[in-house]
Amino acid sequence: MKIICYLLILLLTSSLLLSQETTFSTTIDFEQNSEGVLSILPLEDSSYILVSGYLKLEVTDSTIQPLNQGLLTTKIDSIGQELWTKSFYREEGNYFPALGGSSIKTTDNHILFGGSYSAYTLGEVSNCLLAKFNLEGDTIWTKRFGDAGYETGYRCIETSDGNYAMTGIKGFDTDSLPYHYDAYLVKTDTAGQLLFEATYGEEQDDYGLSLFSLPNDELLLSGSSDFYSFNGGKAYHIRQIDQNGEVLQEWILNQEYGAAGGKIIKTKDDNLVYSNVNDNDISSSPNYKRTLNKIDTLGNEIWKYDFLGNFPQVSIFRELADSSFILCGLHDNTDQNVSYGWLARLSKDGELMWEQEYYVHPNRNHVLYDVQPTLDGGFIAAGRAHQIDAQPDMWVLKVNCHGELAPASDCPPLIEAPDSSVSTLNLKPTKHQLSISPNPAYHQATIYWPSLEAKHDYHLHIYQADGRLRERIPIQAEDTAYDLAVHGYPAGLYWVMLYDGEQLVARSKLVVLD
């Protein structure tokens, strides 16, 4: 009987401990340098690995001399106490971390780091860098990718077949500018051996900013494109890539007011969510709006949330177990003329559940680069906090499920089972597929599609590359093809789009030659 009572007390105590979340806000300094956490990796024992970038400083009584940039891996316990920190630094060059949240914990329990390395003192320009560490922070291998041009890595992931991929940009020399940039994709095996590399882009600059793993070893690659923007900005460009680096399909969004691209994910309900920056008037005074957008796999908008006030910037977002979303970044505080760390949570329908600002010192700048759900139902976020009369430090804070720095007993776990976000995802087949032949075309191109449902209002829209509507052609439901005369079209790229009323149901590119 005593044993049973003891077990009941133990279970009750454990339950109470789980309901009483630990929350904290703490900073970590490494040898008086300038640091910032880019990724935070939860471990099974409720400890965490921080992956940071830092600028090494030579500090004297009268001067602060910046030297090179390096990497840090730091382990903290469940209450934010530093357990150890290891640095990766070279005198002859710089390590540049990728975007926030890029470093990941692999399925074989290692750390994969993506970014760039430049040995400028040896006359070398930047190359993409992948590095693998064990959970004790020791180097397993490092690999550089690129050539004598210019490459920068922005995001790395583990693919559905257990390999690794990284995207970024690759620069090419031009006659008028230092570089023209294409989106760059590298795929390796688990030993860092190159499987393939590919570039994607048009005549103007393209950037690869985000990757998401799909089944069958496919990828979603997203970024921005200057070529497809209507007003001199940056359209949001998404490509579905097969296991050999070939483009299966693509989406081009925010052509009119796009200003920058962001992360993309495939949601549990088989749609796409991406972060974006819009500029309603690029030609005059910019009015940037940060948005989180949900679309179907044909590019139709399901919902869009505009983050208004205090000019929020979204570093990263993640889908949670209940299909809601957690976001982190910064808010501008116009009263203090500084930026604060910022967390926000949206429902699965794109409605704001809460948002909170955080700071260490109210008159110093702060930013959060990564956020993760925790086992007790809260969130842990990390970034950089500027100190008073000192350099920026690594900054970690843990909050409850409402974003508060206080314990809460009503927070259910919001963590997915391992790999469920990949293994259960499947791209829905497109309801209507357009095919065009010949393509490119000189005089006439025939547009084909499968059978359509009766009693619908179908139209073909032909758009020029600058977004102007060239033709609007009514289509009968019984039709399965249309002969488009293009002999009067100026040579160039066109978009052929099939609409059912106001809803886009299929699209394809058409190239017209002289």
C-alpha positions in Angstrom: 0.0 0.0 0.0 2.8 2.4 0.9 4.4 1.7 -2.5 1.1 2.5 -4.3 0.7 5.8 -2.4 4.3 6.7 -3.2 3.7 6.1 -6.9 0.6 8.2 -6.8 2.4 11.0 -5.1 5.2 10.7 -7.6 2.8 10.8 -10.5 1.0 13.8 -9.1 4.2 15.7 -8.4 5.4 15.0 -12.0 2.1 16.2 -13.4 2.3 19.4 -11.3 5.9 20.0 -12.4 4.9 19.6 -16.1 2.0 22.1 -15.7 4.3 24.6 -14.0 6.3 25.8 -17.0 9.8 27.2 -16.5 10.1 30.6 -18.1 13.2 32.8 -18.3 15.1 35.4 -20.3 18.9 35.2 -20.2 21.9 36.4 -22.1 25.2 34.6 -22.7 28.5 36.3 -23.6 31.5 34.7 -25.2 34.8 36.3 -24.4 33.5 39.9 -24.8 32.7 39.4 -28.5 29.6 40.3 -30.5 27.3 37.3 -30.7 23.8 36.3 -31.9 21.9 33.0 -31.9 20.6 32.0 -35.3 19.2 28.5 -34.5 18.0 26.7 -31.4 17.8 22.9 -31.4 15.7 21.2 -28.7 17.1 17.9 -27.3 15.1 15.0 -25.8 16.3 15.8 -22.2 14.8 19.4 -22.4 18.3 20.9 -22.9 19.1 22.9 -26.0 21.9 23.5 -28.5 22.3 27.1 -29.7 24.1 27.7 -33.0 25.4 31.3 -33.2 27.5 33.6 -35.3 30.0 35.9 -33.7 32.3 38.7 -34.5 35.7 38.3 -32.8 36.8 41.6 -31.2 40.2 42.7 -29.9 39.3 44.9 -27.0 41.7 47.3 -25.3 41.2 50.1 -22.8 40.7 52.6 -25.6 39.7 50.7 -28.8 37.6 47.9 -30.1 39.1 46.3 -33.2 36.8 43.9 -35.2 38.6 40.8 -36.5 37.0 37.8 -38.3 33.6 36.1 -37.9 33.2 32.7 -36.5 30.6 30.1 -35.3 29.6 29.1 -31.8 27.7 26.0 -30.5 26.4 26.3 -27.0 24.5 23.9 -24.8 22.1 25.2 -22.2 20.0 23.3 -19.7 16.2 23.5 -19.3 16.4 26.7 -17.3 18.8 28.5 -19.6 22.1 27.9 -17.8 25.1 27.6 -20.1 26.7 24.2 -19.9 29.4 24.6 -22.5 30.4 26.7 -25.6 32.7 25.7 -28.5 34.0 28.1 -31.2 34.9 27.6 -34.8 37.2 30.3 -36.0 40.0 30.8 -38.6 42.4 33.7 -38.7 42.4 33.8 -42.5 38.6 34.0 -43.2 35.0 34.3 -42.1 32.2 31.9 -41.3 28.9 33.4 -42.1 25.8 31.7 -40.7 22.7 31.2 -42.8 19.3 32.7 -42.1 17.6 32.2 -38.8 16.5 28.7 -38.0 18.7 27.1 -40.7 20.9 24.9 -38.6 19.0 21.6 -37.8 19.3 18.5 -35.7 19.4 15.6 -38.1 17.7 12.2 -37.7 21.0 10.6 -36.7 21.3 13.1 -33.8 23.9 15.5 -35.3 23.9 19.2 -36.0 23.9 20.4 -39.6 25.0 23.9 -40.2 24.5 25.9 -43.4 26.1 29.2 -44.4 29.1 30.5 -46.1 32.9 30.7 -45.7 35.3 33.2 -47.2 39.1 33.0 -46.9 39.5 36.6 -48.1 43.1 36.9 -46.9 44.0 34.1 -49.3 42.2 35.9 -52.2 39.2 33.6 -52.1 35.6 34.8 -52.4 32.6 33.4 -50.6 31.5 29.8 -51.0 28.5 27.9 -49.6 29.4 25.9 -46.6 27.8 22.8 -45.0 29.2 21.5 -41.7 28.2 18.6 -39.5 28.9 18.5 -35.8 28.0 16.0 -33.1 25.8 17.0 -30.1 29.0 17.7 -28.1 29.9 20.4 -30.6 32.8 18.6 -32.2 33.3 18.8 -36.0 32.5 15.7 -38.1 33.1 17.3 -41.5 33.0 20.6 -43.3 32.4 21.0 -47.1 32.5 24.1 -49.4 30.5 24.3 -52.6 30.9 26.7 -55.5 33.8 27.9 -57.6 35.8 31.1 -58.0 32.7 33.2 -58.3 30.5 34.1 -55.3 28.1 31.8 -53.4 26.2 32.3 -50.2 24.1 29.7 -48.3 20.8 30.8 -46.8 19.0 27.7 -45.7 19.8 24.0 -45.1 17.5 21.0 -44.5 17.4 17.3 -44.3 15.6 15.7 -47.2 12.9 13.0 -47.0 15.5 10.4 -48.2 17.9 11.3 -45.4 20.3 13.4 -47.5 21.0 17.1 -47.1 20.2 20.2 -49.2 21.1 23.9 -49.1 19.9 26.9 -51.0 21.3 30.4 -51.5 22.6 32.4 -54.3 25.3 32.0 -56.9 26.9 35.1 -58.5 28.0 35.3 -62.1 30.3 38.1 -63.5 28.6 40.6 -65.7 29.9 43.5 -67.9 28.0 46.2 -65.9 27.6 44.8 -62.4 29.9 42.9 -60.0 27.5 39.9 -60.1 24.2 38.6 -61.5 22.6 36.2 -59.0 20.7 33.0 -59.5 19.0 30.8 -56.9 21.5 28.1 -56.0 20.7 24.5 -54.8 23.2 22.0 -53.5 22.3 18.4 -52.5 24.7 16.1 -50.6 24.7 12.7 -48.9 25.2 12.4 -45.2 28.9 12.5 -45.6 28.8 15.8 -47.4 29.5 14.3 -50.8 27.9 16.3 -53.6 25.0 14.6 -55.3 24.1 17.5 -57.6 24.1 21.3 -57.8 21.8 23.5 -59.9 21.0 27.2 -60.5 17.6 28.7 -61.3 16.9 32.1 -62.6 16.1 34.5 -65.5 17.9 37.5 -66.9 17.6 39.4 -63.6 18.5 38.4 -60.0 16.9 35.4 -58.3 17.4 34.4 -54.7 17.0 31.0 -53.0 15.8 31.7 -49.5 14.0 28.7 -48.2 13.7 24.9 -48.6 11.1 22.5 -47.4 11.3 18.7 -47.7 8.6 16.8 -49.6 8.1 13.0 -50.0 9.8 11.1 -52.8 13.0 13.2 -52.2 11.4 16.3 -53.7 11.9 19.9 -52.4 10.0 23.2 -52.3 12.5 26.0 -53.1 11.3 29.5 -52.5 12.8 32.9 -52.8 12.5 36.2 -54.8 12.7 37.1 -58.4 13.4 40.5 -59.9 12.5 39.3 -63.5 8.8 38.6 -62.7 8.1 41.7 -60.7 5.9 44.4 -62.3 7.1 47.5 -60.4 10.8 47.1 -59.9 10.4 45.0 -56.7 10.8 41.3 -56.0 8.2 38.7 -56.9 7.8 35.6 -54.7 9.0 32.6 -56.6 8.3 29.0 -55.6 9.6 25.9 -57.4 8.9 22.2 -56.8 12.1 20.4 -57.5 12.5 16.6 -58.1 15.3 14.4 -56.8 17.6 15.3 -59.7 17.2 19.1 -59.4 14.6 19.5 -62.2 11.7 21.9 -61.8 8.3 20.1 -61.8 6.1 23.1 -61.3 6.4 26.7 -60.1 4.3 29.5 -58.6 5.0 33.2 -59.0 3.2 35.4 -56.5 3.1 39.0 -55.3 4.3 40.3 -58.7 2.7 43.7 -58.2 3.9 44.8 -54.8 6.5 42.1 -53.8 9.6 43.5 -52.0 11.3 40.3 -50.6 10.7 36.6 -50.1 10.8 34.5 -46.9 10.3 31.0 -45.6 7.8 28.5 -47.0 6.3 25.3 -45.6 3.9 22.7 -46.8 1.1 22.5 -44.2 -0.6 19.4 -42.8 -3.7 20.1 -44.9 -1.6 20.0 -48.1 -1.4 23.8 -48.8 1.4 26.3 -48.7 2.2 29.0 -46.2 4.9 31.5 -46.8 6.1 34.8 -45.3 6.5 37.8 -47.6 7.3 41.5 -47.6 5.0 43.8 -49.7 5.6 47.4 -50.7 2.5 49.2 -51.8 4.4 52.0 -53.5 8.0 51.1 -54.3 8.4 54.1 -56.6 8.0 56.7 -53.9 8.1 56.4 -50.1 8.2 52.7 -49.2 5.5 51.3 -47.0 6.6 47.8 -46.3 4.1 45.3 -45.0 5.0 41.9 -43.6 2.5 39.2 -44.3 1.9 35.5 -43.7 0.1 34.0 -46.6 -1.7 30.7 -47.2 -2.4 29.5 -50.7 -3.5 26.2 -52.3 -1.2 24.4 -54.7 -2.5 26.4 -57.7 -1.6 29.7 -56.0 -5.1 30.7 -55.0 -5.1 32.7 -51.7 -6.8 31.0 -48.7 -5.9 33.7 -46.2 -3.4 36.4 -45.7 -2.5 38.1 -42.4 -1.0 41.6 -42.5 1.2 42.4 -39.5 0.3 46.0 -38.8 2.0 48.5 -36.6 5.6 48.8 -35.3 7.0 47.4 -38.7 7.4 43.8 -37.6 10.0 41.7 -39.4 9.5 37.9 -39.5 12.7 35.9 -39.1 11.0 32.5 -39.1 7.7 30.7 -38.5 6.7 27.1 -37.7 3.5 25.1 -37.9 2.5 23.5 -34.6 0.7 20.3 -33.8 -2.7 22.0 -33.7 -2.1 23.6 -37.2 -1.5 27.0 -35.7 1.7 29.0 -36.3 4.4 30.5 -34.1 6.4 33.4 -35.6 9.5 35.3 -34.3 11.4 38.4 -35.4 11.4 42.0 -34.2 9.1 45.0 -33.7 10.2 48.6 -34.0 9.6 50.6 -30.9 9.1 54.1 -32.3 9.0 55.7 -28.8 12.5 54.5 -27.9 13.8 54.4 -31.5 14.9 50.8 -31.0 13.7 47.3 -32.0 12.4 44.6 -29.6 12.2 40.9 -29.9 8.8 39.7 -31.0 6.7 36.6 -31.0 3.3 36.0 -32.5 0.9 33.1 -32.8 -1.7 32.7 -35.6 -4.5 30.2 -35.7 -4.8 27.7 -38.5 -7.3 30.2 -40.1 -4.8 33.0 -40.1 -6.2 34.9 -37.1 -3.9 36.5 -34.6 -4.1 34.7 -31.2 -1.5 36.9 -29.5 1.7 38.8 -30.0 4.3 40.0 -27.5 7.4 42.2 -27.4 10.5 41.3 -25.3 13.7 43.1 -24.3 16.6 43.0 -21.9 17.2 46.7 -21.9 14.3 49.0 -23.1 16.6 51.4 -24.9 18.7 48.8 -26.8 18.1 46.8 -30.0 16.9 43.2 -29.9 15.9 40.6 -32.4 14.8 36.9 -32.3 16.0 34.7 -35.1 14.5 31.3 -34.2 11.6 29.8 -32.1 10.7 26.2 -31.2 7.8 24.7 -29.3 8.8 23.0 -26.0 7.7 19.7 -24.4 5.8 21.6 -21.6 3.6 23.5 -24.1 5.6 26.7 -24.2 8.1 28.2 -26.6 11.8 28.9 -26.6 13.2 31.6 -28.8 16.7 32.9 -29.3 18.5 35.8 -31.0 20.6 38.8 -30.1 20.3 41.5 -27.4 22.4 44.7 -27.4 23.8 45.5 -24.0 24.5 48.8 -22.2 28.2 49.8 -22.7 28.9 46.4 -24.2 28.6 44.3 -27.3 25.5 42.3 -28.3 25.1 39.0 -26.6 23.4 35.7 -27.3 19.8 36.0 -26.0 17.4 33.1 -25.1 13.9 33.4 -23.6 11.4 30.8 -22.8 7.7 31.7 -22.5 4.4 29.9 -21.9 1.8 29.1 -24.6 0.4 32.7 -24.4 3.8 34.3 -24.9 4.2 35.3 -21.3 7.3 35.1 -19.1 5.3 33.4 -16.4 4.3 29.8 -15.5 0.9 28.6 -16.9 -1.0 25.4 -16.3 -3.2 25.4 -19.4 -0.6 24.8 -22.1 -1.0 21.5 -24.1 2.1 20.2 -25.9 2.4 21.6 -29.5 5.2 19.4 -30.8 4.7 17.1 -33.7 5.8 13.5 -33.7 9.2 13.1 -35.4 9.1 13.5 -39.2 5.3 13.7 -39.3 5.5 17.0 -41.1 7.3 15.2 -44.0 6.1 11.7 -44.1 2.4 12.5 -44.2 2.6 15.3 -46.9 1.6 14.7 -50.4 1.2 17.2 -53.2 -2.4 17.1 -54.4 -2.7 16.4 -58.1 -3.5 19.6 -60.0 -7.1 19.6 -61.0 -6.4 21.0 -64.5 -3.1 20.9 -66.3 -2.2 23.1 -69.2 0.1 21.9 -71.9 1.3 24.1 -74.8 2.7 23.0 -78.1 4.8 24.1 -79.8 6.6 26.0 -77.0 8.5 28.1 -77.8 6.2 29.2 -80.7 6.5 31.5 -83.7 3.0 31.8 -85.2 0.6 29.7 -83.3 0.5 27.7 -80.1 -2.2 25.2 -79.1 -3.2 25.1 -75.5 -4.5 21.8 -74.1 -6.3 20.9 -70.9 -8.4 17.9 -69.6 -12.2 18.0 -69.6 -13.8 20.7 -67.6 -16.9 20.6 -65.4 -20.1 21.9 -67.1 -21.9 25.1 -66.3 -18.8 27.0 -65.2 -17.4 30.3 -66.5 -14.0 29.5 -67.9 -11.6 32.0 -69.5 -8.0 31.9 -70.7 -5.9 34.9 -69.7 -2.7 35.7 -71.6 -0.4 37.9 -69.6 2.8 39.6 -70.7 5.9 39.3 -68.5 5.3 42.8 -67.1 1.8 41.8 -65.9 -0.3 43.4 -68.5 -3.3 41.4 -69.8 -2.8 40.7 -73.5 -5.9 38.7 -74.2 -9.0 37.3 -72.4 -10.5 34.4 -74.2 -13.8 32.7 -73.2 -13.7 28.9 -73.1 -16.6 26.5 -73.4 -16.8 23.7 -70.9 -16.8 21.0 -73.6 -13.5 22.4 -75.1 -10.2 20.7 -74.5 -7.9 22.9 -76.6 -7.5 26.4 -78.1 -5.3 27.5 -81.0 -3.7 30.8 -79.9 -2.4 33.0 -82.7 0.9 34.6 -81.5 2.3 36.0 -84.8 1.4 39.5 -83.6 2.9 39.1 -80.1 6.3 40.7 -79.3 8.9 38.1 -78.6 9.2 37.2 -74.9 7.7 35.3 -72.0 4.0 35.1 -71.4 1.8 33.5 -68.8 -1.2 31.4 -69.9 -3.8 31.2 -67.1 -7.1 29.3 -67.0 -9.7 30.8 -64.7 -13.0 29.5 -63.5 -14.8 32.7 -62.8 -12.3 34.6 -60.5 -10.4 31.4 -59.4 -7.2 30.5 -61.0 -7.2 26.7 -61.8 -4.2 26.2 -64.0 -1.3 28.1 -65.5 1.7 27.6 -67.8 4.5 29.6 -69.4 4.6 30.3 -73.1 7.7 31.7 -74.9 7.1 33.5 -78.2 10.0 33.9 -80.7 10.5 36.3 -83.5 
